[in-house]
């Protein structure tokens, strides 16, 4: 069994209007070290920002890790843990109702990144006082407010 570095990845996305200006925030924690990341787009959706928070957090890792990902996005967490994204990909990015899966570009990036790590997701309730989730929200909101 590989002795992988354990990393916690806290993420959040935010949008002013949906679509509208949006931002994402991520905090990586490994042992006692932390790294904050944020970004955003002028015209986007909340779901895209939630996905980009996880994607950018994973892209910051420079080797295979054991990652625990915390997100308040049911869309992201269920998309992976319930196998929806894998299923959409197998069906040429179509959902069970044959309609196109939204954000297939980001889901594809996320699936590729996840295949490089051992991971688990934990859904956390948003805006409920979870310190890291609140921190990620502040990063996301600050980023999109600077875009305006």
C-alpha positions in Angstrom: 0.0 0.0 0.0 1.3 3.4 -0.9 2.1 5.8 1.8 0.3 8.9 0.3 0.3 12.4 1.7 -3.1 13.2 3.3 -4.5 16.6 2.1 -7.8 18.2 3.1 -9.4 20.4 0.4 -12.1 22.8 1.4 -14.0 24.4 -1.5 -16.8 26.9 -2.2 -18.2 28.7 -5.2 -20.3 31.9 -5.2 -22.2 33.8 -7.9 -23.9 37.2 -8.0 -26.8 36.4 -10.2 -26.9 33.0 -11.9 -25.4 33.6 -14.4 -23.4 36.6 -13.3 -20.0 37.4 -11.9 -18.7 34.5 -9.9 -15.8 33.3 -7.8 -14.4 30.2 -6.2 -12.3 29.7 -3.2 -10.3 26.7 -2.0 -8.1 26.0 1.0 -5.6 23.1 0.9 -4.3 21.8 4.2 -1.5 19.3 4.6 -0.3 18.8 8.2 0.1 22.3 9.5 0.6 24.0 6.2 -2.3 25.8 4.3 -2.6 27.3 0.9 -5.5 29.6 -0.2 -6.6 29.7 -3.8 -9.3 31.8 -5.5 -10.4 32.8 -9.0 -13.5 33.6 -10.9 -15.2 34.7 -14.1 -17.3 37.7 -15.1 -20.2 35.6 -16.6 -20.7 32.2 -15.0 -22.9 30.1 -12.8 -22.7 28.9 -9.2 -22.3 25.3 -10.3 -19.3 26.1 -12.5 -17.7 28.0 -9.7 -18.3 25.0 -7.3 -16.7 22.7 -9.8 -13.7 25.0 -10.5 -13.0 25.3 -6.7 -12.4 21.5 -6.6 -10.6 21.4 -9.9 -8.2 24.2 -9.0 -7.6 22.7 -5.6 -6.7 19.3 -7.1 -4.6 21.0 -9.9 -2.4 22.5 -7.1 -1.3 19.1 -6.0 2.0 18.1 -7.5 1.9 14.3 -6.7 -0.6 11.6 -6.0 -2.3 12.2 -2.6 -5.1 10.9 -0.4 -7.5 13.8 -0.5 -10.6 14.5 1.6 -12.7 17.1 -0.3 -15.2 19.2 1.6 -17.9 20.9 -0.4 -21.3 22.4 0.3 -22.4 21.7 -3.3 -24.8 18.7 -3.6 -24.3 19.0 -7.3 -20.6 18.4 -7.1 -20.7 15.8 -4.3 -23.5 13.8 -5.8 -22.1 14.1 -9.3 -19.1 12.1 -8.2 -20.3 9.9 -5.2 -23.5 8.8 -7.0 -21.6 8.2 -10.2 -23.6 10.7 -12.2 -20.6 12.3 -13.9 -19.1 8.9 -14.9 -22.5 7.9 -16.3 -22.9 11.1 -18.3 -19.4 10.7 -19.7 -20.1 7.1 -20.8 -23.3 8.3 -22.5 -21.4 11.0 -24.5 -22.3 13.7 -21.9 -26.0 12.9 -22.0 -28.1 12.5 -18.9 -30.6 9.7 -18.4 -33.3 11.9 -19.9 -31.1 12.2 -23.1 -30.6 15.9 -22.5 -27.0 17.2 -22.5 -25.2 17.2 -19.2 -24.3 20.8 -18.2 -20.7 21.7 -17.5 -19.3 18.6 -19.3 -16.0 20.4 -19.9 -15.5 20.8 -16.1 -16.8 17.4 -15.2 -14.4 15.8 -17.6 -11.5 17.8 -16.1 -12.6 16.8 -12.6 -12.9 13.1 -13.4 -9.4 13.1 -14.9 -7.9 14.8 -11.8 -9.7 12.5 -9.4 -8.3 9.5 -11.3 -4.8 10.6 -10.2 -5.6 10.5 -6.5 -7.3 8.5 -3.7 -10.2 10.7 -2.6 -13.4 11.0 -0.7 -16.0 13.7 -0.6 -17.8 15.1 2.4 -20.8 17.3 1.9 -21.0 20.1 4.5 -23.9 22.4 5.1 -23.1 25.9 3.6 -23.4 29.1 5.5 -23.7 27.1 8.8 -20.6 28.3 10.6 -18.1 25.7 9.2 -14.9 27.8 9.6 -13.2 26.6 6.4 -16.4 26.7 4.3 -16.9 30.3 5.5 -13.3 31.1 4.6 -13.7 29.7 1.1 -16.9 31.6 0.7 -15.1 34.9 1.6 -12.4 34.1 -0.9 -14.9 33.4 -3.6 -17.0 36.5 -3.0 -14.0 38.8 -2.7 -12.7 37.6 -6.0 -15.9 38.2 -8.0 -16.5 41.5 -6.3 -13.1 42.6 -7.6 -14.2 41.6 -11.1 -17.1 44.1 -11.2 
